[in-house]
Amino acid sequence: MPVVVTGGKGRLGSELITELTARGAGEVIPASRRTGFDLATGNGVPEVLAKADVIVHAATNYLRFRRVDLEGTRLIIRLLREAGLSPHIIYVSIVGCDRNPYLYYRAKWACEMVLQKSGLPVTVVRATQFHNLIAGAARFARWPVAIAPPNAASQPCERAWVTQQLAEITRRAAPEGYRRATDLAGPDVITVPEAVRMVCEHDRRRIPQLITLPPVGGTLAAFAARTNLPGPDVAIGGESFADWLSRR
């Protein structure tokens, strides 16, 4: 059962390939620009897709998301249709992407929508932000005073645990059409002040004074409303942010 992992040289993709290989998943094919697979130009894409029984679509680009994420997903669908192929597509998305006008999130949601209409067997897996993203964001608070949106929080998860869940889904039977898997999240809800404090203590830096201001714009308002947190239908797993941070 050949498995193609788009974004296979990225952090999530490379860890997933390691996990799949360790589980004896058979042929696992990393697909990225470094292997000659380019979703922005289409170079090498048909040849790789033709090998797949399962496609874990983890390719993404935070700056070129319209071209790589959205148009790249449309390209995959078109090429599979033209070739008469229907592999199981497992798409990696973000919890709350349909409730936040942040442009990158909107692109992820748009990818979900085109996959839903594709008629192909699709499983969408939404996860919350990874621990390293929250730690990186908290490290921006390097001044004595920092500004944070009120009530903003996250429920970050461990990337290694998410790869385990994705690897498990590749072993399951493909759905008849489109389906949403249970959302994935870490064990703890962490507010912005808590994340900043934990990271500063870990880095042995002074903890800045955080000032909360009313959110300006839809994106900050959505984060202040905690639209990035999962609902009740969620799978909780992996290590906590504190435990993950302590090992860094």
Order of alpha helices (4+ residues) and beta strands (2+ residues): beta-alpha-beta-alpha-beta-alpha-beta-alpha-beta-alpha-beta-beta-alpha-beta-beta-beta-alpha-beta-alpha-beta-alpha
